[in-house]
Amino acid sequence: MTVADWAEGDPLEVAPRLLGAVLTHGGVSVRLTEVEAYAGPADPGSHAYRGQTDRNRVMFGPPGHLYVYFVYGMHHCANLVTGPDGDPGAVLLRAGEVVAGLDLARERRRGSSDRDLARGPARLCRALGIDLADNGARPALERGEPVATISSGPRVGLRHAADRPWRFWVTDDRTVSTYRPAAPRRAVRR
């Protein structure tokens, strides 16, 4: 069974299914403990909300590929496209536990505790060595052990559709990132 076979579908159904799966890239393996669903044109929080662009083109392709983007001029984040082809649903890979390649992950994330190596979407990409060169790639993703209890709540840091409980995580897992709502925009004084 390929990644596309079990990752295709509505992102709200695929997201909790990804918890416990093991993603391997760049000599490191991470067991996913937190994800967020994004429902394309029906979701103001999605990069695909306003239609296809050069940046988000991968989201409109077939399922089972990584959509990698650069944010804040310093971080990479990765989503798994859930498809089907032409329907830009995706799941942001938010956090995980390093289960193989620990020394390499520590080298990439110098100064971080083992708990924090892949705790947050940018840290997860750094630990795995994922960057823009991986945009459109098929990840090495295997189903893991079933997760006993899954929690859900609002997505992190969004200004639009932030109240949708489309973030899913392994309940009480120590590698799940801290919830932070979006910071309100401040008026610029002149």
C-alpha positions in Angstrom: 0.0 0.0 0.0 1.5 3.4 -1.0 1.3 6.6 0.9 -1.3 7.9 -1.6 -3.5 4.9 -0.9 -4.1 5.7 2.8 -3.4 9.5 2.6 -6.0 10.3 0.0 -9.3 11.7 1.1 -10.9 14.6 3.1 -8.1 16.2 5.1 -10.3 16.0 8.2 -10.4 12.2 7.9 -6.8 11.8 6.8 -5.3 14.0 9.6 -6.1 11.8 12.6 -5.1 8.7 10.6 -1.6 10.2 10.2 -1.0 10.3 14.0 1.4 7.5 14.9 2.7 7.2 11.3 6.5 7.3 10.9 8.0 9.8 8.4 11.6 9.1 7.4 13.7 11.7 5.5 17.3 12.7 5.5 18.5 9.8 7.8 15.9 10.6 10.5 12.6 9.0 11.4 9.8 10.8 13.3 6.6 9.4 14.7 3.9 12.0 14.0 2.2 13.2 17.1 0.4 16.4 15.9 -1.1 17.5 12.6 -3.6 20.1 11.2 -6.1 19.7 8.4 -6.6 22.4 5.7 -9.6 22.1 3.3 -8.4 24.1 0.3 -11.0 26.5 -1.3 -13.5 26.0 1.5 -11.0 27.0 4.2 -9.8 30.6 4.7 -6.8 29.3 6.6 -5.5 27.2 3.7 -2.8 28.4 1.2 -5.2 27.2 -1.5 -8.1 29.3 -0.4 -7.6 31.9 -3.2 -6.7 29.4 -5.9 -3.7 28.0 -7.5 -0.3 29.8 -7.5 3.2 28.9 -8.3 3.8 28.5 -4.5 0.9 26.2 -3.8 0.7 24.3 -7.1 1.7 20.9 -5.4 -1.5 21.2 -3.3 -3.6 20.9 -6.4 -1.8 17.7 -7.5 -2.3 14.1 -6.6 -2.3 12.9 -3.0 0.7 11.5 -1.2 3.2 14.4 -2.1 4.8 16.9 0.2 3.8 20.6 -0.1 6.8 22.4 1.4 6.8 26.2 1.9 9.1 28.8 3.4 7.6 31.0 6.1 8.8 34.1 8.0 11.9 34.2 5.9 13.6 31.5 7.9 11.5 28.3 8.4 10.3 25.4 6.3 6.9 23.7 6.9 5.6 20.5 5.2 2.1 19.4 4.4 1.0 16.0 3.0 -1.4 16.6 0.1 -4.5 14.5 0.5 -6.0 15.1 -3.0 -7.6 13.9 -5.1 -5.9 15.5 -8.1 -7.3 19.0 -8.5 -8.7 19.2 -5.0 -6.2 21.0 -2.8 -6.7 19.4 0.6 -3.6 19.0 2.8 -2.4 18.1 6.3 0.3 20.2 8.0 2.8 18.0 9.8 3.1 19.8 13.1 5.1 17.7 15.5 6.6 14.3 16.3 9.0 12.2 18.3 12.4 11.3 16.8 12.5 7.5 16.7 15.6 6.9 14.6 18.6 9.0 13.6 18.6 10.8 16.9 22.2 11.9 16.7 21.6 13.5 13.3 18.5 15.2 14.5 20.4 16.5 17.5 23.1 17.9 15.2 20.5 19.7 13.0 18.8 21.1 16.1 21.7 21.9 18.3 20.8 23.0 21.8 17.3 21.4 21.8 16.1 18.8 24.2 15.2 15.5 22.7 11.5 16.4 23.5 11.8 19.6 21.3 13.7 18.2 18.3 10.6 17.9 16.2 8.1 19.8 18.4 6.5 22.3 16.0 6.3 22.3 12.1 9.6 24.2 11.5 11.5 22.1 14.0 10.1 18.9 12.5 11.3 20.0 9.0 14.8 20.9 10.4 15.2 17.6 12.3 14.2 15.7 9.1 16.3 17.9 6.8 13.2 18.9 4.7 13.5 22.1 2.7 12.1 23.6 -0.6 14.0 21.0 -2.6 11.5 18.4 -1.2 8.4 20.3 -2.5 6.4 17.8 -4.5 8.4 14.7 -3.3 6.7 11.5 -2.2 7.7 11.0 1.5 8.7 7.7 3.1 5.7 7.4 5.4 4.7 4.2 7.1 1.7 3.5 9.2 2.7 3.2 12.9 1.2 1.7 15.9 -2.4 2.7 16.5 -2.8 5.7 18.7 -4.9 5.1 21.9 -6.4 8.6 22.4 -6.6 11.5 20.0 -7.5 15.1 21.0 -8.6 17.9 18.7 -8.8 21.7 19.0 -8.2 24.9 17.2 -5.4 25.3 14.7 -2.3 27.2 15.8 -1.4 30.8 14.8 -4.2 31.4 12.3 -6.0 34.7 11.8 -8.8 33.2 9.6 -10.9 30.2 10.5 -8.8 29.7 13.7 -11.7 28.4 15.7 -12.1 25.3 13.6 -11.0 22.3 15.7 -8.9 20.9 12.9 -5.7 20.3 14.8 -5.3 16.7 16.0 -2.7 15.3 18.4 -1.8 12.3 20.4 -3.4 13.0 23.8 -0.8 13.8 26.6 2.2 13.2 24.3 5.2 15.3 25.4 6.2 16.2 21.9 3.0 18.0 21.0 3.6 21.7 20.5 2.2 24.4 22.7 -1.1 25.9 21.5 -0.7 29.6 20.6 -3.5 31.6 19.0 -2.5 34.2 16.3 -1.2 37.4 17.7 -3.6 40.3 17.0 -2.3 42.8 14.4 -1.2 46.1 15.8 -2.0 49.4 14.2 1.1 51.1 12.9 1.5 54.6 14.3 2.9 57.3 12.1 
